[in-house]
Amino acid sequence: MDDRPPLSDGYDPVGRFHPYVAAGAVLLLDILLILLVLTGLTFVGDKIEDVIWPGGREWVDL
């Protein structure tokens, strides 16, 4: 394993990247996953609402 010296600001590098870049990538991935789950729940909820109360005004256009 390659021993790398700490960066000038005292943080250890994560691979080739600064730790802030790695943390930002993880946060973006988490936000994308949350949006994907919320979109799925909205889609399923809209389909259930269409079965229970067919017709009428749509609140979500899917």
All heavy atoms as a GROMACS GRO file, in nm:
protein
  483
    1MET      N    1   0.084  -0.117   0.000
    1MET     CA    2   0.000   0.000   0.000
    1MET      C    3   0.089   0.124   0.000
    1MET      O    4   0.192   0.129   0.065
    1MET     CB    5  -0.091  -0.001   0.122
    1MET     CG    6  -0.205   0.092   0.111
    1MET     SD    7  -0.330   0.028   0.225
    1MET     CE    8  -0.426   0.168   0.242
    2ASP      N    9   0.047   0.224  -0.073
    2ASP     CA   10   0.127   0.345  -0.090
    2ASP      C   11   0.101   0.443   0.024
    2ASP      O   12  -0.012   0.482   0.049
    2ASP     CB   13   0.088   0.409  -0.224
    2ASP     CG   14   0.179   0.524  -0.260
    2ASP    OD1   15   0.287   0.534  -0.200
    2ASP    OD2   16   0.141   0.602  -0.349
    3ASP      N   17   0.208   0.479   0.096
    3ASP     CA   18   0.194   0.578   0.203
    3ASP      C   19   0.207   0.717   0.144
    3ASP      O   20   0.312   0.751   0.088
    3ASP     CB   21   0.301   0.556   0.311
    3ASP     CG   22   0.273   0.434   0.395
    3ASP    OD1   23   0.154   0.399   0.408
    3ASP    OD2   24   0.369   0.375   0.446
    4ARG      N   25   0.104   0.794   0.155
    4ARG     CA   26   0.105   0.930   0.103
    4ARG      C   27   0.111   1.026   0.220
    4ARG      O   28   0.046   1.005   0.322
    4ARG     CB   29  -0.022   0.958   0.023
    4ARG     CG   30  -0.032   0.875  -0.101
    4ARG     CD   31  -0.154   0.915  -0.180
    4ARG     NE   32  -0.163   0.833  -0.299
    4ARG     CZ   33  -0.272   0.772  -0.338
    4ARG    NH1   34  -0.382   0.784  -0.269
    4ARG    NH2   35  -0.271   0.698  -0.446
    5PRO      N   36   0.184   1.134   0.203
    5PRO     CA   37   0.186   1.234   0.310
    5PRO      C   38   0.053   1.309   0.314
    5PRO      O   39  -0.018   1.315   0.214
    5PRO     CB   40   0.301   1.327   0.270
    5PRO     CG   41   0.314   1.311   0.123
    5PRO     CD   42   0.272   1.170   0.093
    6PRO      N   43   0.018   1.365   0.428
    6PRO     CA   44  -0.106   1.443   0.435
    6PRO      C   45  -0.099   1.565   0.345
    6PRO      O   46   0.009   1.611   0.308
    6PRO     CB   47  -0.116   1.485   0.581
    6PRO     CG   48  -0.008   1.416   0.655
    6PRO     CD   49   0.084   1.356   0.556
    7LEU      N   50  -0.214   1.617   0.309
    7LEU     CA   51  -0.220   1.737   0.226
    7LEU      C   52  -0.172   1.856   0.307
    7LEU      O   53  -0.152   1.848   0.428
    7LEU     CB   54  -0.364   1.759   0.177
    7LEU     CG   55  -0.420   1.646   0.090
    7LEU    CD1   56  -0.567   1.671   0.062
    7LEU    CD2   57  -0.343   1.633  -0.038
    8SER      N   58  -0.156   1.969   0.242
    8SER     CA   59  -0.104   2.087   0.310
    8SER      C   60  -0.198   2.137   0.419
    8SER      O   61  -0.155   2.202   0.514
    8SER     CB   62  -0.078   2.199   0.210
    8SER     OG   63  -0.198   2.237   0.145
    9ASP      N   64  -0.329   2.106   0.406
    9ASP     CA   65  -0.423   2.150   0.509
    9ASP      C   66  -0.444   2.045   0.618
    9ASP      O   67  -0.527   2.062   0.706
    9ASP     CB   68  -0.557   2.189   0.447
    9ASP     CG   69  -0.616   2.080   0.359
    9ASP    OD1   70  -0.556   1.972   0.351
    9ASP    OD2   71  -0.721   2.105   0.298
   10GLY      N   72  -0.367   1.934   0.615
   10GLY     CA   73  -0.370   1.836   0.721
   10GLY      C   74  -0.461   1.717   0.696
   10GLY      O   75  -0.461   1.622   0.774
   11TYR      N   76  -0.541   1.719   0.590
   11TYR     CA   77  -0.630   1.606   0.561
   11TYR      C   78  -0.556   1.498   0.484
   11TYR      O   79  -0.464   1.524   0.408
   11TYR     CB   80  -0.749   1.653   0.477
   11TYR     CG   81  -0.846   1.741   0.550
   11TYR    CD1   82  -0.860   1.875   0.517
   11TYR    CD2   83  -0.924   1.691   0.652
   11TYR    CE1   84  -0.949   1.956   0.583
   11TYR    CE2   85  -1.015   1.771   0.719
   11TYR     CZ   86  -1.026   1.903   0.684
   11TYR     OH   87  -1.115   1.982   0.750
   12ASP      N   88  -0.598   1.374   0.505
   12ASP     CA   89  -0.544   1.263   0.427
   12ASP      C   90  -0.619   1.257   0.294
   12ASP      O   91  -0.742   1.268   0.291
   12ASP     CB   92  -0.562   1.131   0.501
   12ASP     CG   93  -0.475   1.121   0.624
   12ASP    OD1   94  -0.368   1.182   0.624
   12ASP    OD2   95  -0.516   1.052   0.719
   13PRO      N   96  -0.550   1.235   0.182
   13PRO     CA   97  -0.619   1.225   0.054
   13PRO      C   98  -0.700   1.095   0.046
   13PRO      O   99  -0.666   0.994   0.106
   13PRO     CB  100  -0.505   1.226  -0.048
   13PRO     CG  101  -0.384   1.186   0.027
   13PRO     CD  102  -0.405   1.226   0.169
   14VAL      N  103  -0.808   1.102  -0.029
   14VAL     CA  104  -0.892   0.985  -0.055
   14VAL      C  105  -0.865   0.946  -0.200
   14VAL      O  106  -0.919   1.006  -0.293
   14VAL     CB  107  -1.041   1.016  -0.034
   14VAL    CG1  108  -1.126   0.894  -0.064
   14VAL    CG2  109  -1.065   1.067   0.106
   15GLY      N  110  -0.781   0.846  -0.219
   15GLY     CA  111  -0.738   0.812  -0.354
   15GLY      C  112  -0.657   0.929  -0.410
   15GLY      O  113  -0.560   0.973  -0.350
   16ARG      N  114  -0.701   0.981  -0.525
   16ARG     CA  115  -0.634   1.097  -0.583
   16ARG      C  116  -0.704   1.227  -0.544
   16ARG      O  117  -0.660   1.334  -0.583
   16ARG     CB  118  -0.637   1.088  -0.736
   16ARG     CG  119  -0.580   0.963  -0.793
   16ARG     CD  120  -0.581   0.968  -0.943
   16ARG     NE  121  -0.717   0.954  -0.993
   16ARG     CZ  122  -0.757   0.991  -1.112
   16ARG    NH1  123  -0.672   1.046  -1.195
   16ARG    NH2  124  -0.880   0.974  -1.150
   17PHE      N  125  -0.814   1.217  -0.470
   17PHE     CA  126  -0.901   1.332  -0.449
   17PHE      C  127  -0.886   1.390  -0.309
   17PHE      O  128  -0.852   1.321  -0.213
   17PHE     CB  129  -1.046   1.291  -0.471
   17PHE     CG  130  -1.070   1.234  -0.608
   17PHE    CD1  131  -1.093   1.099  -0.624
   17PHE    CD2  132  -1.068   1.316  -0.719
   17PHE    CE1  133  -1.113   1.047  -0.750
   17PHE    CE2  134  -1.089   1.263  -0.846
   17PHE     CZ  135  -1.111   1.129  -0.861
   18HIS      N  136  -0.920   1.516  -0.300
   18HIS     CA  137  -0.927   1.584  -0.171
   18HIS      C  138  -1.049   1.529  -0.097
   18HIS      O  139  -1.149   1.492  -0.159
   18HIS     CB  140  -0.941   1.735  -0.192
   18HIS     CG  141  -0.920   1.815  -0.068
   18HIS    ND1  142  -1.020   1.835   0.024
   18HIS    CD2  143  -0.810   1.880  -0.021
   18HIS    CE1  144  -0.973   1.910   0.123
   18HIS    NE2  145  -0.845   1.938   0.098
   19PRO      N  146  -1.046   1.521   0.034
   19PRO     CA  147  -1.161   1.466   0.109
   19PRO      C  148  -1.291   1.542   0.085
   19PRO      O  149  -1.398   1.483   0.090
   19PRO     CB  150  -1.117   1.477   0.254
   19PRO     CG  151  -0.970   1.480   0.251
   19PRO     CD  152  -0.932   1.546   0.123
   20TYR      N  153  -1.283   1.672   0.059
   20TYR     CA  154  -1.405   1.749   0.031
   20TYR      C  155  -1.470   1.702  -0.100
   20TYR      O  156  -1.593   1.698  -0.111
   20TYR     CB  157  -1.375   1.898   0.022
   20TYR     CG  158  -1.341   1.963   0.154
   20TYR    CD1  159  -1.274   2.085   0.158
   20TYR    CD2  160  -1.373   1.905   0.275
   20TYR    CE1  161  -1.243   2.146   0.278
   20TYR    CE2  162  -1.342   1.965   0.396
   20TYR     CZ  163  -1.278   2.085   0.397
   20TYR     OH  164  -1.248   2.145   0.515
   21VAL      N  165  -1.390   1.668  -0.199
   21VAL     CA  166  -1.444   1.618  -0.326
   21VAL      C  167  -1.511   1.483  -0.304
   21VAL      O  168  -1.621   1.457  -0.355
   21VAL     CB  169  -1.333   1.609  -0.432
   21VAL    CG1  170  -1.385   1.546  -0.560
   21VAL    CG2  171  -1.275   1.746  -0.461
   22ALA      N  172  -1.447   1.396  -0.227
   22ALA     CA  173  -1.506   1.264  -0.199
   22ALA      C  174  -1.635   1.278  -0.119
   22ALA      O  175  -1.735   1.211  -0.149
   22ALA     CB  176  -1.406   1.178  -0.123
   23ALA      N  177  -1.637   1.366  -0.019
   23ALA     CA  178  -1.759   1.387   0.061
   23ALA      C  179  -1.869   1.448  -0.024
   23ALA      O  180  -1.986   1.412  -0.011
   23ALA     CB  181  -1.729   1.475   0.181
   24GLY      N  182  -1.834   1.539  -0.114
   24GLY     CA  183  -1.933   1.598  -0.204
   24GLY      C  184  -1.994   1.495  -0.298
   24GLY      O  185  -2.113   1.496  -0.324
   25ALA      N  186  -1.911   1.402  -0.347
   25ALA     CA  187  -1.963   1.296  -0.434
   25ALA      C  188  -2.058   1.205  -0.358
   25ALA      O  189  -2.162   1.164  -0.412
   25ALA     CB  190  -1.846   1.216  -0.492
   26VAL      N  191  -2.026   1.174  -0.234
   26VAL     CA  192  -2.115   1.090  -0.153
   26VAL      C  193  -2.246   1.162  -0.127
   26VAL      O  194  -2.354   1.103  -0.135
   26VAL     CB  195  -2.045   1.049  -0.021
   26VAL    CG1  196  -2.143   0.985   0.075
   26VAL    CG2  197  -1.929   0.956  -0.049
   27LEU      N  198  -2.241   1.292  -0.097
   27LEU     CA  199  -2.364   1.368  -0.074
   27LEU      C  200  -2.450   1.374  -0.199
   27LEU      O  201  -2.573   1.360  -0.192
   27LEU     CB  202  -2.330   1.509  -0.027
   27LEU     CG  203  -2.284   1.520   0.118
   27LEU    CD1  204  -2.239   1.663   0.147
   27LEU    CD2  205  -2.394   1.480   0.212
   28LEU      N  206  -2.389   1.395  -0.315
   28LEU     CA  207  -2.466   1.397  -0.440
   28LEU      C  208  -2.531   1.261  -0.467
   28LEU      O  209  -2.646   1.254  -0.512
   28LEU     CB  210  -2.377   1.436  -0.556
   28LEU     CG  211  -2.343   1.583  -0.567
   28LEU    CD1  212  -2.244   1.606  -0.682
   28LEU    CD2  213  -2.467   1.667  -0.588
   29LEU      N  214  -2.459   1.154  -0.439
   29LEU     CA  215  -2.516   1.020  -0.457
   29LEU      C  216  -2.632   0.997  -0.362
   29LEU      O  217  -2.735   0.940  -0.401
   29LEU     CB  218  -2.407   0.915  -0.436
   29LEU     CG  219  -2.445   0.772  -0.463
   29LEU    CD1  220  -2.479   0.753  -0.609
   29LEU    CD2  221  -2.332   0.680  -0.422
   30ASP      N  222  -2.619   1.043  -0.238
   30ASP     CA  223  -2.728   1.029  -0.141
   30ASP      C  224  -2.851   1.108  -0.184
   30ASP      O  225  -2.964   1.059  -0.174
   30ASP     CB  226  -2.683   1.075  -0.003
   30ASP     CG  227  -2.586   0.979   0.062
   30ASP    OD1  228  -2.575   0.864   0.014
   30ASP    OD2  229  -2.521   1.020   0.160
   31ILE      N  230  -2.831   1.230  -0.230
   31ILE     CA  231  -2.944   1.313  -0.276
   31ILE      C  232  -3.011   1.250  -0.396
   31ILE      O  233  -3.134   1.247  -0.405
   31ILE     CB  234  -2.895   1.456  -0.306
   31ILE    CG1  235  -2.859   1.527  -0.176
   31ILE    CG2  236  -3.001   1.535  -0.382
   31ILE    CD1  237  -2.792   1.660  -0.196
   32LEU      N  238  -2.933   1.195  -0.488
   32LEU     CA  239  -2.990   1.127  -0.604
   32LEU      C  240  -3.073   1.007  -0.562
   32LEU      O  241  -3.183   0.984  -0.614
   32LEU     CB  242  -2.878   1.085  -0.700
   32LEU     CG  243  -2.922   1.015  -0.827
   32LEU    CD1  244  -3.002   1.109  -0.915
   32LEU    CD2  245  -2.801   0.962  -0.901
   33LEU      N  246  -3.023   0.930  -0.466
   33LEU     CA  247  -3.096   0.813  -0.417
   33LEU      C  248  -3.227   0.854  -0.349
   33LEU      O  249  -3.331   0.792  -0.371
   33LEU     CB  250  -3.009   0.732  -0.321
   33LEU     CG  251  -3.071   0.606  -0.264
   33LEU    CD1  252  -3.095   0.505  -0.375
   33LEU    CD2  253  -2.982   0.548  -0.158
   34ILE      N  254  -3.224   0.961  -0.270
   34ILE     CA  255  -3.345   1.010  -0.202
   34ILE      C  256  -3.447   1.057  -0.305
   34ILE      O  257  -3.566   1.027  -0.294
   34ILE     CB  258  -3.309   1.120  -0.103
   34ILE    CG1  259  -3.235   1.061   0.017
   34ILE    CG2  260  -3.432   1.195  -0.055
   34ILE    CD1  261  -3.172   1.164   0.108
   35LEU      N  262  -3.401   1.129  -0.407
   35LEU     CA  263  -3.494   1.175  -0.512
   35LEU      C  264  -3.553   1.057  -0.589
   35LEU      O  265  -3.671   1.061  -0.626
   35LEU     CB  266  -3.422   1.270  -0.608
   35LEU     CG  267  -3.392   1.408  -0.554
   35LEU    CD1  268  -3.310   1.487  -0.655
   35LEU    CD2  269  -3.519   1.482  -0.519
   36LEU      N  270  -3.474   0.954  -0.611
   36LEU     CA  271  -3.524   0.835  -0.680
   36LEU      C  272  -3.632   0.764  -0.597
   36LEU      O  273  -3.736   0.724  -0.650
   36LEU     CB  274  -3.408   0.740  -0.710
   36LEU     CG  275  -3.439   0.616  -0.792
   36LEU    CD1  276  -3.483   0.655  -0.932
   36LEU    CD2  277  -3.318   0.527  -0.798
   37VAL      N  278  -3.610   0.753  -0.468
   37VAL     CA  279  -3.709   0.690  -0.380
   37VAL      C  280  -3.836   0.774  -0.374
   37VAL      O  281  -3.948   0.721  -0.383
   37VAL     CB  282  -3.649   0.668  -0.239
   37VAL    CG1  283  -3.757   0.632  -0.139
   37VAL    CG2  284  -3.543   0.560  -0.243
   38LEU      N  285  -3.824   0.905  -0.362
   38LEU     CA  286  -3.941   0.992  -0.357
   38LEU      C  287  -4.019   0.989  -0.488
   38LEU      O  288  -4.143   0.992  -0.487
   38LEU     CB  289  -3.900   1.135  -0.322
   38LEU     CG  290  -3.855   1.158  -0.179
   38LEU    CD1  291  -3.807   1.301  -0.161
   38LEU    CD2  292  -3.965   1.125  -0.081
   39THR      N  293  -3.949   0.981  -0.600
   39THR     CA  294  -4.017   0.971  -0.729
   39THR      C  295  -4.094   0.840  -0.738
   39THR      O  296  -4.208   0.836  -0.786
   39THR     CB  297  -3.915   0.981  -0.843
   39THR    OG1  298  -3.848   1.107  -0.834
   39THR    CG2  299  -3.983   0.972  -0.978
   40GLY      N  300  -4.034   0.732  -0.691
   40GLY     CA  301  -4.103   0.602  -0.691
   40GLY      C  302  -4.226   0.604  -0.602
   40GLY      O  303  -4.332   0.552  -0.641
   41LEU      N  304  -4.214   0.664  -0.484
   41LEU     CA  305  -4.330   0.672  -0.395
   41LEU      C  306  -4.441   0.758  -0.455
   41LEU      O  307  -4.559   0.725  -0.442
   41LEU     CB  308  -4.288   0.729  -0.259
   41LEU     CG  309  -4.210   0.635  -0.168
   41LEU    CD1  310  -4.161   0.711  -0.046
   41LEU    CD2  311  -4.296   0.518  -0.128
   42THR      N  312  -4.404   0.866  -0.521
   42THR     CA  313  -4.504   0.951  -0.586
   42THR      C  314  -4.573   0.876  -0.699
   42THR      O  315  -4.695   0.886  -0.715
   42THR     CB  316  -4.437   1.078  -0.641
   42THR    OG1  317  -4.372   1.146  -0.534
   42THR    CG2  318  -4.537   1.170  -0.706
   43PHE      N  319  -4.497   0.801  -0.778
   43PHE     CA  320  -4.555   0.724  -0.888
   43PHE      C  321  -4.652   0.619  -0.836
   43PHE      O  322  -4.764   0.605  -0.886
   43PHE     CB  323  -4.443   0.658  -0.968
   43PHE     CG  324  -4.491   0.582  -1.087
   43PHE    CD1  325  -4.533   0.648  -1.201
   43PHE    CD2  326  -4.494   0.443  -1.086
   43PHE    CE1  327  -4.578   0.577  -1.311
   43PHE    CE2  328  -4.540   0.372  -1.194
   43PHE     CZ  329  -4.581   0.440  -1.308
   44VAL      N  330  -4.611   0.545  -0.733
   44VAL     CA  331  -4.697   0.441  -0.676
   44VAL      C  332  -4.822   0.503  -0.613
   44VAL      O  333  -4.934   0.454  -0.631
   44VAL     CB  334  -4.620   0.355  -0.574
   44VAL    CG1  335  -4.712   0.267  -0.494
   44VAL    CG2  336  -4.514   0.272  -0.645
   45GLY      N  337  -4.804   0.614  -0.541
   45GLY     CA  338  -4.918   0.682  -0.480
   45GLY      C  339  -5.017   0.734  -0.583
   45GLY      O  340  -5.138   0.728  -0.562
   46ASP      N  341  -4.965   0.783  -0.696
   46ASP     CA  342  -5.053   0.832  -0.802
   46ASP      C  343  -5.133   0.717  -0.863
   46ASP      O  344  -5.252   0.733  -0.893
   46ASP     CB  345  -4.970   0.904  -0.908
   46ASP     CG  346  -5.058   0.966  -1.015
   46ASP    OD1  347  -5.146   1.047  -0.978
   46ASP    OD2  348  -5.038   0.935  -1.134
   47LYS      N  349  -5.067   0.603  -0.884
   47LYS     CA  350  -5.139   0.488  -0.941
   47LYS      C  351  -5.246   0.436  -0.844
   47LYS      O  352  -5.355   0.399  -0.885
   47LYS     CB  353  -5.041   0.376  -0.976
   47LYS     CG  354  -4.948   0.412  -1.087
   47LYS     CD  355  -5.026   0.449  -1.212
   47LYS     CE  356  -4.934   0.499  -1.321
   47LYS     NZ  357  -5.005   0.554  -1.435
   48ILE      N  358  -5.215   0.433  -0.715
   48ILE     CA  359  -5.314   0.389  -0.615
   48ILE      C  360  -5.430   0.487  -0.611
   48ILE      O  361  -5.547   0.446  -0.604
   48ILE     CB  362  -5.247   0.375  -0.477
   48ILE    CG1  363  -5.151   0.257  -0.477
   48ILE    CG2  364  -5.350   0.359  -0.366
   48ILE    CD1  365  -5.066   0.246  -0.353
   49GLU      N  366  -5.402   0.617  -0.617
   49GLU     CA  367  -5.509   0.718  -0.615
   49GLU      C  368  -5.598   0.704  -0.738
   49GLU      O  369  -5.720   0.721  -0.729
   49GLU     CB  370  -5.445   0.858  -0.611
   49GLU     CG  371  -5.544   0.972  -0.605
   49GLU     CD  372  -5.575   1.027  -0.742
   49GLU    OE1  373  -5.491   1.016  -0.832
   49GLU    OE2  374  -5.686   1.081  -0.758
   50ASP      N  375  -5.540   0.669  -0.853
   50ASP     CA  376  -5.620   0.650  -0.974
   50ASP      C  377  -5.712   0.529  -0.963
   50ASP      O  378  -5.820   0.527  -1.022
   50ASP     CB  379  -5.529   0.634  -1.096
   50ASP     CG  380  -5.466   0.765  -1.139
   50ASP    OD1  381  -5.518   0.871  -1.099
   50ASP    OD2  382  -5.364   0.762  -1.211
   51VAL      N  383  -5.670   0.426  -0.889
   51VAL     CA  384  -5.754   0.308  -0.870
   51VAL      C  385  -5.867   0.339  -0.772
   51VAL      O  386  -5.981   0.300  -0.792
   51VAL     CB  387  -5.669   0.188  -0.822
   51VAL    CG1  388  -5.757   0.074  -0.777
   51VAL    CG2  389  -5.574   0.144  -0.930
   52ILE      N  390  -5.837   0.412  -0.665
   52ILE     CA  391  -5.937   0.441  -0.562
   52ILE      C  392  -6.038   0.545  -0.611
   52ILE      O  393  -6.158   0.527  -0.597
   52ILE     CB  394  -5.869   0.489  -0.433
   52ILE    CG1  395  -5.784   0.374  -0.374
   52ILE    CG2  396  -5.971   0.535  -0.331
   52ILE    CD1  397  -5.700   0.416  -0.257
   53TRP      N  398  -5.990   0.655  -0.667
   53TRP     CA  399  -6.076   0.763  -0.716
   53TRP      C  400  -6.045   0.791  -0.864
   53TRP      O  401  -5.966   0.881  -0.895
   53TRP     CB  402  -6.052   0.892  -0.637
   53TRP     CG  403  -6.087   0.883  -0.494
   53TRP    CD1  404  -6.212   0.870  -0.442
   53TRP    CD2  405  -5.997   0.885  -0.384
   53TRP    NE1  406  -6.204   0.863  -0.305
   53TRP    CE2  407  -6.074   0.874  -0.267
   53TRP    CE3  408  -5.860   0.895  -0.372
   53TRP    CZ2  409  -6.016   0.871  -0.141
   53TRP    CZ3  410  -5.803   0.893  -0.247
   53TRP    CH2  411  -5.881   0.881  -0.134
   54PRO      N  412  -6.103   0.712  -0.956
   54PRO     CA  413  -6.075   0.734  -1.097
   54PRO      C  414  -6.136   0.867  -1.145
   54PRO      O  415  -6.236   0.914  -1.093
   54PRO     CB  416  -6.140   0.615  -1.167
   54PRO     CG  417  -6.241   0.563  -1.071
   54PRO     CD  418  -6.195   0.601  -0.934
   55GLY      N  419  -6.070   0.926  -1.243
   55GLY     CA  420  -6.118   1.054  -1.297
   55GLY      C  421  -6.080   1.168  -1.205
   55GLY      O  422  -6.002   1.155  -1.113
   56GLY      N  423  -6.139   1.282  -1.230
   56GLY     CA  424  -6.113   1.396  -1.146
   56GLY      C  425  -5.985   1.469  -1.186
   56GLY      O  426  -5.921   1.437  -1.285
   57ARG      N  427  -5.951   1.568  -1.108
   57ARG     CA  428  -5.835   1.650  -1.137
   57ARG      C  429  -5.707   1.582  -1.089
   57ARG      O  430  -5.699   1.530  -0.978
   57ARG     CB  431  -5.850   1.784  -1.065
   57ARG     CG  432  -5.753   1.887  -1.110
   57ARG     CD  433  -5.780   2.020  -1.044
   57ARG     NE  434  -5.653   2.059  -0.982
   57ARG     CZ  435  -5.637   2.118  -0.866
   57ARG    NH1  436  -5.742   2.146  -0.795
   57ARG    NH2  437  -5.519   2.147  -0.821
   58GLU      N  438  -5.605   1.582  -1.174
   58GLU     CA  439  -5.478   1.522  -1.138
   58GLU      C  440  -5.391   1.623  -1.066
   58GLU      O  441  -5.375   1.735  -1.110
   58GLU     CB  442  -5.403   1.474  -1.264
   58GLU     CG  443  -5.461   1.351  -1.328
   58GLU     CD  444  -5.441   1.227  -1.246
   58GLU    OE1  445  -5.336   1.212  -1.180
   58GLU    OE2  446  -5.531   1.142  -1.246
   59TRP      N  447  -5.336   1.585  -0.954
   59TRP     CA  448  -5.243   1.671  -0.881
   59TRP      C  449  -5.100   1.650  -0.927
   59TRP      O  450  -5.018   1.740  -0.924
   59TRP     CB  451  -5.253   1.644  -0.732
   59TRP     CG  452  -5.378   1.692  -0.668
   59TRP    CD1  453  -5.490   1.734  -0.731
   59TRP    CD2  454  -5.404   1.702  -0.529
   59TRP    NE1  455  -5.585   1.770  -0.640
   59TRP    CE2  456  -5.535   1.752  -0.515
   59TRP    CE3  457  -5.331   1.675  -0.417
   59TRP    CZ2  458  -5.593   1.776  -0.392
   59TRP    CZ3  459  -5.388   1.697  -0.294
   59TRP    CH2  460  -5.517   1.748  -0.283
   60VAL      N  461  -5.070   1.526  -0.968
   60VAL     CA  462  -4.938   1.492  -1.017
   60VAL      C  463  -4.955   1.438  -1.158
   60VAL      O  464  -5.026   1.340  -1.179
   60VAL     CB  465  -4.870   1.386  -0.927
   60VAL    CG1  466  -4.734   1.348  -0.981
   60VAL    CG2  467  -4.862   1.435  -0.784
   61ASP      N  468  -4.891   1.500  -1.255
   61ASP     CA  469  -4.902   1.454  -1.395
   61ASP      C  470  -4.792   1.354  -1.425
   61ASP      O  471  -4.680   1.390  -1.458
   61ASP     CB  472  -4.892   1.572  -1.491
   61ASP     CG  473  -5.008   1.668  -1.477
   61ASP    OD1  474  -5.120   1.620  -1.452
   61ASP    OD2  475  -4.987   1.791  -1.492
   62LEU      N  476  -4.822   1.226  -1.409
   62LEU     CA  477  -4.725   1.121  -1.440
   62LEU      C  478  -4.774   1.039  -1.556
   62LEU      O  479  -4.882   1.000  -1.566
   62LEU     CB  480  -4.701   1.031  -1.317
   62LEU     CG  481  -4.629   1.097  -1.200
   62LEU    CD1  482  -4.617   1.000  -1.085
   62LEU    CD2  483  -4.489   1.142  -1.241
   0.00000   0.00000   0.00000
